C-alpha cells in the first residue's frame, strides 16, 4: 500500500475516532495530512460515519487557487490547513474540531493558561485564542497563523479549536489533550479559578515531553 493510501485510511480512522469520543458531530470539523507536496483533506459536508478513503480530496500545496482532485470538493476550511502546512515544515497533519468545552472557551475568547502540566505538550504557557474571522476566509487563516506561532494548538474565536503535529496520530492525540484542558479549565472557572503553573515549572515538564505521547506507528 502506498503512503498516500495509508494516509487516506488513517484520516478516515482518526475522523471516526474524533466522532466516537465526542469531539465532532456530523460533518463538523476537518482533518488534513501532508504527503510530499500534496495535502490530503476531508471533503465538504460528509459525515465521518459515511467517509471512505477515496472521498479524501488531494490539493497541491503550491497551488494558490485551491485546485483539487477527487470525487468530492475539499472542506471549506482547506485554506488554513494549506497555509499551516506551507508555513511550518514541522507540521505533517492538522486536526480541527468543534469540541464542546474548547468551543465554549473560544466563544468566551478565553485562552487556557497553564492550569495543568499537560499544556507543555503544546509548546507554550497558554493555549491562545485567535481573532474571529468567517470560516474558509484568508482572514481566518491569517488569524490562526498569528495566534498559533510555533505552538501545537489554539482556540478559534466563536468557532472551535485546532491542533497540529508531525503526523496524524500526534495531532489527533493533541486534540484530545486540548479538549481535556478546556474541560478542566471551564470547571475551574466555576469555582472561582485555580493556581497557574510558573514558566519554570512548565519548562521542567517540557524537557521530558519531546518523546511523550503517541508515536507515528500507534
N, C-alpha and C positions, 0 to 999 in steps of 0.2 A: 504494500500500500504506500502511495506517495505521501510526502509530508503534507501536501495540501489536503489530500483525502483524510489523513489522520486529524488535521486541524478542523476540518469541516465536521467530522464526527464528534470531536471534542467540544466544539462550540455547542452543538445540539445537546450533548450530555450535560454541560455546565448550565445551559439555559434551563433545562428541566430541573436541575438541582436548585437553581435560584427560585423557580416556581414552587418546588416541593417544600422548601424551607421558608417560604413566605416573603421573600424579598421582592418578588414581582407577581403581577396578576395579569392574566390575559395576554395582551400583546404589548404591555408596557415594558420600558427598558430596552436595552440593546447591548450586544456583545460583539467585539471585533478581535482579530488576531492578525499579526504580521506573518506573511510568508514571502520571503525575498523582497521584491519591490511592489508587492501587491498586498492590499488589505482585504481580508475576508470579513464580512459583516452580516449580521442577521437582517432579513428582509423586513420591509414595512408591513405592519398590520397583520402579522401572522402569529397567532397564539403559540406559545412554546410547546404546548401539547401536540400541535399539528406540524411542528417544524421537522424537516428532513435535511440531511447534508446537502442534497442537490439544490435546495432552495437558497442556500447561502450565496449572497452576491459577492463578486470579486471586483475590486476597484484599484486601478493603478495609483500608487501613492504620488507619483509625479504629475498626474493629470490635474489641471486647475479647475476643470469644469464639472467634475463629478461623474465622469464616464464610468460605466459599469457593465459587467457581463453576468448573465444568469437569467433564469426564467421569471424572477420577481425583482422589483425595484428595491434598492437598499433602504435601510432605515432612514427616516427623515433627519436623524441626528448624525448622519455619516460625516458631516463636516468636522465636528470636534474630534471624532475618532481619528480621522485622517490627519488633522493638524497636530494632534498629540503624537502620533506615530512619526510624523515628519520632524517635529521639533526635538524629540528625545529618542535617540537611537537605543537607549536602555530599555525602552518600552516595547514589549512584544505583544501585549494584549490590553484591552480596555473593557471594563465592565461598568455599565450604567444601570441603576435600578431606581425604582420609586419606593424603596423600603420604608415602612411606616414611620419609625422613630427618626430616621435620618431626614425624612421629608418634613416631619413636624418641626425639627430644629431648623431646616432650610427655610421653611415658611416664616419662622420667627427670626431668621437670619442670625442665628446664634452659632458661632464657631464652637467646636468642642475642645476645651482645654485639657491639660494633662491630668485628668482625674483618675487615670489608671495607667500603669506602666506599659500596657499594650500599645499606647499611642506611639511608642518608639518605633514600631514596625512601619510607621508612615513617614518617618524621617524628619520630624519636627516637634515643636512644643504644643501645637494645636492642629486640629483639622479645620482648615479655613472654609469660609463660605464665599463663593464667588458672587459677583453682582448679577442681578437679574437681566436676562435678555430673552426674547422669544426663542422657542425651540427651533433648531435647524438653521439658525442665522449665523453669519460671520461674527456678529456682536457677541453671541453666546460663546462661540469658540474662543474669541479673544479674552473674554472674561474668565473662562476656565483656565486658559494658559497663564494668565496673570496670577490667579489665586493659587493654582497648583504649584507653580515654580518647579522645584526639583523634588517635591513630595510625591507620595503614592496614593493620595486620596483627597477629595474635597467634597463639600456640600455644594449644591447648586440652588441658589435662592429661588424659593417658591416652585421647586421642581423635583429635586431628588438628590442623588449622590452618584459619584463615580470613583472607581479605583483603577490603578494601572499596575502592571507588573512585568517582569521579564518574560513571562509566559502566562498562559491562561489559568493553570492551576493556582499560581500565586496571586494573580489579580482577583480571582474568584474568592480565594481564602481571605484576602484583604477586604472584600466586600462584606463578608460575614462578620469580620472583626470590626469594621466600621459601624455596621448596624448594631453590634453588641455595645460598642462605646456610646452610640447615640441613645440606646435603650437605657444604659446606666446613667448617662448624664441627664436625660429627661426626668428620671426618677429622683436623682439627687436634687434637681431644681425644685421638686415638690416638697422637699423637707428643708428648704432654705439654703441649699448649696453645700459644697463639701470642700475638702482640702485639695489643693492643686500641687502636684509634684514639682520640684525645682528642676532647673536645667541640669544641674549636676546629677540629680537622681535619674533623670531620663537618659543622660549621657552614659551613665554606668550601665543601664539596661541595653542601650543601643549597641554597645560593644559586642554583646552576645547575640544580637539579632540578625547579623549578616547571614547566618545559616539556619535561622529559626523559621518554622512553618513548613508548609508543603513544598515538595520538590517537583520538578517538571515531570517526573515519572510517576507521581502519585495518582 
